[in-house]
Amino acid sequence: MPGSKFIQAQEGALTTAAGPALTSFLNAKDAAYSSAAPKAFLNWALLDERFNYISGGVTQVPVIASGQSKQVITANMPSVIPKNGYLYIYVSNESPQDVFFDNVTIQHHRGPLLEEEHYYPFGLAMSGVSAQAAGKLQNKNRYNGKELQNKEFSDGSGLEWHDYGARMYDAQIGRWMVMDAMLDKIPGITPYNYCLNNPILLTDRNGMWTFTGDGISTEDAGEIARFIAALKNDAKDGIKNAITTGAEVAHTVFTDLAKVVNEHPEAIKYVNWALQAFKIAASHAAEQYPEKMSWASLLAAWLFELGKPKVEFDENAKTTQDLYDLQGVNEARQIAEGMAKSGQKSGSITHGWTYGTDAFWKGVETLDVVTSFLGSYETTVTWKTSADGTVIYTYTVTNTTSWESASRLRKAAKPNGEHRGIIDNRNRGDKGIELGGNITEVWTWWEVDITNLQLSNSNTKK
């Protein structure tokens, strides 16, 4: 192969195709040239799929010694090609003498990499940065390993849907093509949503339920359905019956939640997300104004962490009227009235009442909703005697509703025995299951004793 315009045309075409970055490669031949041999080379250049120059090299022909008719030369190429693209191999001669290249061969050993695929968050392929090895069958298992239904029509087009088993998914719009079979378990979001509209954090393995990136608990759709149903029924029964809020229902709700979270700690984000739907429903069903709140509404406020962590009630509140004759309040009343009648004109006492096993079961038997809900509480009585003998008593009942209070007296294996499996208290905002954060209730009312007023009037008449 003598030097000719053909060689220049070859290299010119390659330069034009690969761009200016290849110019330095072509000029490198001058640096590699040795005048002891013809200026003839075996050349190679690696280009990517967009014909961008990646790497290249040259090997100068050796000197043919006396008595030799030919000599083998090998291109100094890397053993592994780093990416898909094109390998351009050619021979060139820029010397005035003839150089003959015979039997140029290329051996291609295919590597294990068949395909490189990149996706947008909702699963649409990024064709510009994806690649497939040449000469291989098309890989149908694509986004999340799901089979892509494409090119199924005679004209080469297709639906471009991914088969997840339960449903078909269209990554072009980020939506399922049929409604969620468990749509009643997730109210408030479209039944066509994919991964709750958060495919970066979540994924879906079978078109039935959403998972975190760690691959956690919710694979068993039946388990999730039972869990959600149990939570819903427990909450509904507790709000409806109220009497059981002190022990059994509270413990059952938390146990159902804790079972899933303890087995799969990564599920906590989903569990708390699921609870939001129930919190919204409870907020609509439960009264939010203290004056109108029932004990059932107060249960919902604690269990679903509605409203503020401190609720104050005055003498006009419905629940306040239920406190007048409680055992702990009566005991505090007797102490304060005794001190007032003994001549102490003013003062204040605080009396605690402990919620025991007997009191709990007695409350259940007699449908004493108040006792069962309050558990242990404190009653503060402040009194002041006026000049005419009238005594005004101000009552303040303070109670903290918490998991410890709700769970320490649930029914044990032995009749009337205390259950020591106390659930730890949590404040609103603490990490963990966002359910049953502590709330404080404060009831205030006043009572007037005019007994001494009547005696004073009779003494005045005398």
Buried (B, 14 or more C-beta within 10 A) or exposed (E): BBBEEEBEEBBEEBBEBBEEEBEEBBEBBEEEBEEEBBBBBBBBBBBBBEBEBBEBBBBBBBEEEEEEEEEEBEBEBEEEBEEBBBBBEBBBBBBEEEBEBEEEEEEEEEEEEEBEBEBEEBBBBEEEEBBBBEEEEEEEEBBBEBBBBBBEEEEEEEBBBBBBEBBBBBBEEBBBEEEBBBEEBBEEEBBBBBBBEEBEBBBBBEBBBBBBEEEBBBBEBEBBBEBBEBBBBBBBBBBEBBBBBBBBBBBBBBBBBBBBBEEBEBBBEBBBBBBEBBBBBBBEEBBBEBEEBBBBBBBBBBBBBBBEBEBEBEEEBBBBEBBEEBEBBBBBBEBBBEBBEEEEEEEEBEBEBEBEBEBBBBBBEEEBBBBBBBBBBBBBBBBBBEEEBBBBBBBBBBBBBBBBBBBBBBBEEEEEEBBEEBBEBBEEEEEBBBBBBBBBBBBBBEBEBEEBBEEBEEEEEE
